[in-house]
Amino acid sequence: MTNTNYNKASKYTDLHLVYKNCSGPGGLKLTEFMADKMKVEEGEKLLDIGTNSGYQTCFLAKEYKPFIIGIDPWGEAVDELTENAKNWGVQGNIIGLKVGVPDTNFAEGSFDKVYSTTTLEMIRGMHGEKGYRKAIEEVYRVLKPGGVFGLGEPMHRDVEIPKEILPYVTKGDMPAPWTECFTTLEATVDVLKSVGFTIIEAEEAPDAQLWWEEFAKYDSHAAAKGGDAEVIEKDKGRWLTFGYVIAEK
Ligand SMILES: C[S@@+](CC[C@H](N)C(=O)[O-])C[C@H]1O[C@@H](n2cnc3c(N)ncnc32)[C@H](O)[C@@H]1O
């Protein structure tokens, strides 16, 4: 645990509700951490990639007041985002669109900021490094010059996979095994640099383990028998981590 106070996220005290609506470690703490690092400000045009039902999107709109376009190509995500935006009273700050990266069709230089957490690693899992790179190229394209990209992803340390977790991380289906979705911070930074980004900051999140442990406890799928909680517990922070990159176009 670090000194991170999470002044905004700590107002949302029902962590069962938070993790029911956020799909990954960190919940709203992750979003506050990223938004502060990205210096999100009122009135900016922000693209949120991979909103799911949009709890983090609504939190960004409510607490930081940018104008957000939230995109998610799967299922009912955009309908749920629109419904949540009304429930949170932030419908004037959010538009949801059922598209995904890299095929967004936004004009070049449309956004001041791009936020994406716990999403692009799935594209690596489904479409490999080439697909991941295409997604990052699209982020670069739609940002204004000087615009900022905040990327937060489950990652792994550059160490051998502990044998206790090997079967689990090589066989899961989220939509591909974790070993095909997650990579190291260094490899992620290399992709962003090669696409043209200037790296402002790239680290393991100081609270990565706390975020994973909260996810293990409060996400009902993770906590269920045979769920992610078992591997998080067995790993004990040796292989699994959560990395972030703040980068400028
Ligand atoms: C694990 S959820 C993360 C949701 C939210 N950002 C969070 O951290 O709680 C990942 C989301 O990415 C969406 N997704 C899948 N492919 C995508 C793509 N090509 N572009 C944008 N989003 C995508 C999925 O539909 C899913 O809702």
The ligand as a Gaussian input file, in Angstrom:
#p B3LYP/6-31G(d) Opt

LIG

0 1
 C      -12.277000      -5.947000     -19.390000
 S      -13.347000      -4.725000     -20.077000
 C      -12.710000      -3.269000     -19.358000
 C      -13.752000      -2.261000     -19.063000
 C      -13.309000      -1.030000     -18.295000
 N      -12.371000      -0.207000     -19.046000
 C      -12.706000      -1.433000     -16.985000
 O      -11.486000      -1.366000     -16.839000
 O      -13.462000      -1.835000     -16.115000
 C      -12.769000      -4.624000     -21.724000
 C      -13.777000      -4.055000     -22.683000
 O      -13.111000      -3.873000     -23.946000
 C      -14.069000      -4.042000     -24.951000
 N      -13.395000      -4.268000     -26.241000
 C      -13.125000      -5.440000     -26.879000
 N      -12.536000      -5.219000     -28.055000
 C      -12.423000      -3.879000     -28.188000
 C      -11.912000      -3.018000     -29.220000
 N      -11.409000      -3.513000     -30.342000
 N      -11.974000      -1.678000     -29.016000
 C      -12.497000      -1.167000     -27.882000
 N      -12.994000      -1.935000     -26.875000
 C      -12.959000      -3.258000     -27.030000
 C      -14.916000      -5.223000     -24.471000
 O      -16.182000      -5.193000     -25.052000
 C      -14.964000      -4.966000     -22.959000
 O      -16.168000      -4.321000     -22.567000

